[in-house]
Amino acid sequence: MQLMTEHEARATLAELGARVRSWRARRGMTRKQLAADSGLSERFLADVETGKGNVSINSLEATARALNITILDLLQDAPRPAMARVQNLLSRLDDAQLDQAHVLLAGSFGLSDSRGREQRVALVGLRGAGKTTLGEQLAAQRGVPFVELDREIEREAGTSMNEILLLHGQAGYRRYERRALLRIAEEFAEGVVMTTGGSIVSERETFDLLQSHFYCVWVKANPEEHMSRVVAQGDMRPFDVTRGATGEALDDIRRILSSREPLYARADAVVDTAARTVRQSLKDLERAVPAAKEPSA
């Protein structure tokens, strides 16, 4: 992990100090009042505001609380007034309403990149649902390329998935993932079938990007079938069944499915492969996606 340079650290502290001063001025508070309300010393606050203080999370929280804001308000750029009003409105909505609001805004203001979206099919779901098998066959049936997002992320980074996570962490991995998504959407504007990693839905920004460029289908199965298919593939990640701990692994699958189900349910369509043959599931998938575009003469 790359460490911040001394120059970058000084610049960060200076920026943080400026934000504390700005919020204090906005609240009409003297430094003495802020010290009294936060329980921090005036000398410490003076150092913070001039970019010299060694700030801890606890002191930031105390400062934010005294200013009647959240620590995120203190750390992030102040939104435009109109944006602040929208954020205030959205903060009152539950997850289902937020998803509905996103669809309405994207459709109303042309943010969904709907051009060609229905010809780019993305299969989401937990490992063992049958995404790869069905994706390859659907692509052949539609006459379009088949790609695996994981492989495209490796191509984007020039190294393996394990190395990406080791060198860049989750944040770096998600950056490469978003870059790969945009590249695939551009390269295969006329049509493609793509499989995605099971966890992509847990990253809201990335899933929003996926949904704006691809027609998403949740390929699902029951926990027992997920388990049997993963074991048959011989690759048990991320389920620990290597030591016969099948009961624990099955519980893990149930927990993951339960936590992700509301997210997977945001997909445009659902295909349940439980107790279905590959042929039956492929027919279900063909019916679930928009008709393939006729090739131009």
C-alpha positions as CSV (number, residue, x, y, z in Angstrom):
1,M,0.0,0.0,0.0
2,Q,1.4,3.4,-1.0
3,L,2.0,5.7,1.9
4,M,1.3,9.4,1.8
5,T,4.3,11.6,1.4
6,E,5.2,14.3,3.9
7,H,4.2,17.0,1.5
8,E,0.8,15.3,0.9
9,A,0.3,14.9,4.6
10,R,0.9,18.6,5.2
11,A,-1.4,19.6,2.4
12,T,-4.1,17.3,3.9
13,L,-3.8,18.8,7.3
14,A,-3.9,22.3,5.9
15,E,-7.1,21.5,3.9
16,L,-8.6,19.9,7.0
17,G,-7.8,23.0,9.1
18,A,-9.4,25.3,6.5
19,R,-12.5,23.2,6.6
20,V,-12.7,23.5,10.4
21,R,-12.3,27.3,10.2
22,S,-14.9,27.5,7.5
23,W,-17.5,25.5,9.4
24,R,-16.7,27.4,12.6
25,A,-17.3,30.7,10.7
26,R,-20.5,29.3,9.2
27,R,-21.7,28.5,12.6
28,G,-20.7,31.9,14.0
29,M,-18.6,30.3,16.7
30,T,-15.4,31.6,18.2
31,R,-12.5,29.3,18.8
32,K,-13.1,29.6,22.5
33,Q,-16.7,28.5,22.1
34,L,-15.7,25.6,19.9
35,A,-13.1,24.5,22.5
36,A,-15.8,24.6,25.3
37,D,-18.3,22.6,23.3
38,S,-15.9,20.0,22.0
39,G,-13.8,19.6,25.1
40,L,-10.6,20.3,23.2
41,S,-8.2,23.0,24.0
42,E,-8.0,26.3,22.2
43,R,-4.3,25.8,21.6
44,F,-5.0,22.4,20.0
45,L,-7.8,23.9,17.8
46,A,-5.5,26.7,16.7
47,D,-2.9,24.1,15.6
48,V,-5.6,22.2,13.7
49,E,-6.9,25.3,11.9
50,T,-3.4,26.2,10.9
51,G,-2.6,22.7,9.6
52,K,-0.1,21.9,12.4
53,G,-2.3,19.7,14.7
54,N,-1.9,15.9,14.9
55,V,-5.6,15.1,14.5
56,S,-7.1,11.9,15.7
57,I,-10.5,10.4,14.7
58,N,-11.7,11.1,18.3
59,S,-10.8,14.8,18.1
60,L,-12.4,15.1,14.6
61,E,-15.6,13.5,16.0
62,A,-15.6,15.9,18.9
63,T,-15.1,18.9,16.6
64,A,-17.8,17.8,14.2
65,R,-20.2,17.2,17.1
66,A,-19.6,20.6,18.5
67,L,-20.2,22.1,15.0
68,N,-23.4,20.1,14.8
69,I,-22.3,18.3,11.7
70,T,-21.1,14.7,10.9
71,I,-17.5,13.8,10.6
72,L,-18.2,13.1,6.9
73,D,-19.5,16.7,6.5
74,L,-16.1,17.8,7.8
75,L,-14.1,15.5,5.6
76,Q,-15.9,15.9,2.3
77,D,-16.2,18.8,0.0
78,A,-19.3,21.0,0.8
79,P,-22.0,20.2,-1.7
80,R,-23.6,22.8,-3.9
81,P,-26.8,24.2,-2.3
82,A,-29.1,22.4,-4.8
83,M,-27.2,19.2,-4.2
84,A,-27.5,19.6,-0.4
85,R,-31.3,19.9,-0.8
86,V,-31.4,16.8,-2.9
87,Q,-29.2,14.9,-0.4
88,N,-31.5,16.0,2.4
89,L,-34.5,14.7,0.5
90,L,-32.8,11.4,-0.4
91,S,-31.7,10.8,3.2
92,R,-35.3,10.3,4.2
93,L,-35.9,7.4,1.8
94,D,-35.4,3.7,2.5
95,D,-33.3,1.5,0.2
96,A,-36.2,0.5,-2.0
97,Q,-37.2,4.1,-2.5
98,L,-33.6,5.1,-3.2
99,D,-33.4,2.5,-6.0
100,Q,-36.7,3.8,-7.4
101,A,-35.4,7.4,-7.3
102,H,-32.2,6.4,-9.1
103,V,-34.2,4.8,-11.9
104,L,-36.5,7.9,-12.2
105,L,-33.5,10.3,-12.2
106,A,-31.5,8.3,-14.7
107,G,-34.5,8.0,-17.0
108,S,-35.6,11.7,-16.7
109,F,-32.1,13.2,-17.3
110,G,-30.6,10.8,-19.7
111,L,-28.1,9.3,-17.2
112,S,-28.7,5.7,-18.0
113,D,-26.8,5.4,-21.3
114,S,-29.8,3.5,-22.6
115,R,-28.4,3.4,-26.1
116,G,-27.6,-0.2,-26.8
117,R,-28.0,-1.2,-23.2
118,E,-30.4,-4.0,-23.8
119,Q,-28.0,-5.6,-26.2
120,R,-25.3,-5.8,-23.5
121,V,-26.4,-8.5,-21.1
122,A,-24.7,-8.9,-17.7
123,L,-25.3,-12.0,-15.5
124,V,-25.1,-11.4,-11.8
125,G,-25.4,-13.8,-8.9
126,L,-23.5,-16.0,-6.5
127,R,-20.9,-18.5,-7.7
128,G,-22.5,-21.9,-8.6
129,A,-25.7,-20.4,-10.1
130,G,-24.7,-21.3,-13.6
131,K,-23.7,-17.9,-14.9
132,T,-20.7,-19.0,-17.0
133,T,-22.4,-22.1,-18.6
134,L,-25.5,-20.1,-19.4
135,G,-23.6,-17.0,-20.5
136,E,-21.5,-18.9,-23.0
137,Q,-24.5,-20.6,-24.5
138,L,-26.6,-17.4,-24.6
139,A,-23.8,-15.5,-26.3
140,A,-23.5,-18.3,-29.0
141,Q,-27.2,-18.2,-29.5
142,R,-27.3,-14.4,-29.9
143,G,-24.1,-14.4,-32.1
144,V,-22.2,-12.0,-29.8
145,P,-19.0,-12.2,-27.8
146,F,-18.9,-13.7,-24.3
147,V,-16.6,-12.1,-21.7
148,E,-15.9,-12.7,-18.0
149,L,-15.5,-9.5,-16.1
150,D,-13.0,-11.0,-13.7
151,R,-10.7,-11.8,-16.6
152,E,-11.2,-8.3,-18.1
153,I,-10.2,-6.8,-14.7
154,E,-7.0,-8.8,-14.8
155,R,-6.4,-7.6,-18.3
156,E,-7.0,-4.0,-17.2
157,A,-4.5,-4.3,-14.3
158,G,-2.0,-6.5,-16.1
159,T,-1.9,-9.0,-13.2
160,S,-4.0,-11.6,-11.4
161,M,-6.9,-11.0,-9.1
162,N,-4.9,-12.0,-6.1
163,E,-2.1,-9.6,-7.0
164,I,-4.5,-6.8,-7.6
165,L,-6.0,-7.2,-4.1
166,L,-2.5,-7.7,-2.6
167,L,-1.0,-4.6,-4.2
168,H,-4.0,-2.3,-4.4
169,G,-6.6,-3.5,-1.9
170,Q,-10.4,-3.5,-2.4
171,A,-10.4,0.2,-3.4
172,G,-7.9,-0.5,-6.2
173,Y,-9.7,-3.6,-7.3
174,R,-13.0,-1.6,-7.6
175,R,-11.2,1.1,-9.7
176,Y,-10.0,-1.5,-12.2
177,E,-13.5,-3.1,-12.1
178,R,-15.2,0.2,-13.1
179,R,-12.6,0.9,-15.8
180,A,-13.1,-2.6,-17.2
181,L,-16.9,-2.2,-17.2
182,L,-16.7,1.1,-19.2
183,R,-14.2,-0.4,-21.7
184,I,-16.4,-3.5,-22.3
185,A,-19.5,-1.3,-22.8
186,E,-17.5,0.7,-25.4
187,E,-15.8,-2.2,-27.1
188,F,-19.0,-4.2,-27.4
189,A,-21.5,-1.5,-28.1
190,E,-23.4,-3.7,-30.5
191,G,-23.9,-6.6,-28.1
192,V,-22.1,-8.9,-25.6
193,V,-22.9,-11.3,-22.8
194,M,-20.9,-10.8,-19.7
195,T,-20.6,-12.7,-16.3
196,T,-19.7,-10.7,-13.2
197,G,-18.3,-11.5,-9.8
198,G,-20.9,-12.3,-7.1
199,S,-19.9,-9.3,-4.9
200,I,-20.3,-6.6,-7.6
201,V,-23.8,-5.8,-6.3
202,S,-22.5,-4.9,-2.8
203,E,-20.6,-1.9,-4.3
204,R,-23.4,0.6,-5.0
205,E,-21.4,2.9,-7.3
206,T,-20.1,0.0,-9.4
207,F,-23.5,-1.7,-9.6
208,D,-25.1,1.6,-10.6
209,L,-22.5,1.8,-13.4
210,L,-23.2,-1.8,-14.4
211,Q,-27.0,-1.2,-14.6
212,S,-26.6,2.0,-16.6
213,H,-24.7,0.2,-19.3
214,F,-25.9,-3.4,-19.2
215,Y,-29.2,-5.3,-19.0
216,C,-28.8,-7.2,-15.8
217,V,-30.1,-10.7,-15.1
218,W,-29.9,-12.3,-11.7
219,V,-29.1,-16.0,-12.1
220,K,-30.1,-17.6,-8.9
221,A,-30.3,-21.0,-7.3
222,N,-31.0,-22.4,-3.8
223,P,-28.1,-22.7,-1.3
224,E,-27.8,-26.5,-1.7
225,E,-27.4,-26.3,-5.4
226,H,-24.9,-23.4,-5.1
227,M,-23.0,-25.7,-2.8
228,S,-23.0,-28.8,-5.0
229,R,-22.1,-26.9,-8.1
230,V,-19.1,-25.2,-6.4
231,V,-17.9,-28.5,-5.1
232,A,-18.2,-30.1,-8.5
233,Q,-16.2,-27.2,-10.0
234,G,-13.4,-28.0,-7.5
235,D,-12.9,-24.3,-6.6
236,M,-14.5,-23.7,-3.2
237,R,-13.7,-20.0,-2.9
238,P,-14.9,-18.3,-0.8
239,F,-16.6,-21.3,1.0
240,D,-14.4,-23.4,3.3
241,V,-15.4,-27.0,2.4
242,T,-11.8,-28.2,2.0
243,R,-11.8,-29.8,5.5
244,G,-15.3,-31.3,5.3
245,A,-16.9,-28.3,6.9
246,T,-19.9,-28.5,4.5
247,G,-22.4,-27.5,7.2
248,E,-20.5,-24.3,7.9
249,A,-20.0,-23.5,4.2
250,L,-23.7,-24.0,3.5
251,D,-24.5,-21.6,6.4
252,D,-22.1,-19.1,4.8
253,I,-23.9,-19.4,1.5
254,R,-27.3,-18.9,3.1
255,R,-26.0,-15.8,4.9
256,I,-24.4,-14.3,1.8
257,L,-27.6,-14.9,-0.3
258,S,-29.8,-13.4,2.5
259,S,-27.7,-10.3,2.7
260,R,-27.4,-9.8,-1.1
261,E,-30.9,-10.8,-2.1
262,P,-32.3,-7.2,-2.0
263,L,-29.3,-6.1,-4.1
264,Y,-29.6,-9.0,-6.7
265,A,-33.3,-8.2,-6.9
266,R,-32.5,-4.8,-8.4
267,A,-31.6,-6.7,-11.7
268,D,-33.8,-6.2,-14.7
269,A,-34.8,-9.9,-14.7
270,V,-34.4,-13.1,-12.7
271,V,-33.7,-16.6,-13.8
272,D,-34.0,-19.3,-11.2
273,T,-31.9,-22.4,-12.1
274,A,-32.9,-24.5,-9.1
275,A,-34.1,-27.9,-10.2
276,R,-33.8,-26.9,-13.8
277,T,-31.6,-28.5,-16.5
278,V,-29.1,-26.3,-18.4
279,R,-31.4,-26.5,-21.5
280,Q,-34.4,-25.4,-19.5
281,S,-32.5,-22.6,-17.8
282,L,-31.2,-21.4,-21.1
283,K,-34.7,-21.2,-22.5
284,D,-35.7,-19.2,-19.4
285,L,-32.8,-16.9,-19.9
286,E,-33.6,-16.4,-23.6
287,R,-37.1,-15.3,-22.6
288,A,-35.8,-13.0,-19.8
289,V,-33.6,-10.8,-22.0
290,P,-34.6,-8.4,-24.8
291,A,-34.5,-9.8,-28.4
292,A,-31.1,-9.8,-30.0
293,K,-30.5,-7.1,-32.6
294,E,-30.7,-8.2,-36.1
295,P,-27.3,-7.9,-37.9
296,S,-27.2,-5.1,-40.4
297,A,-27.2,-6.1,-44.1
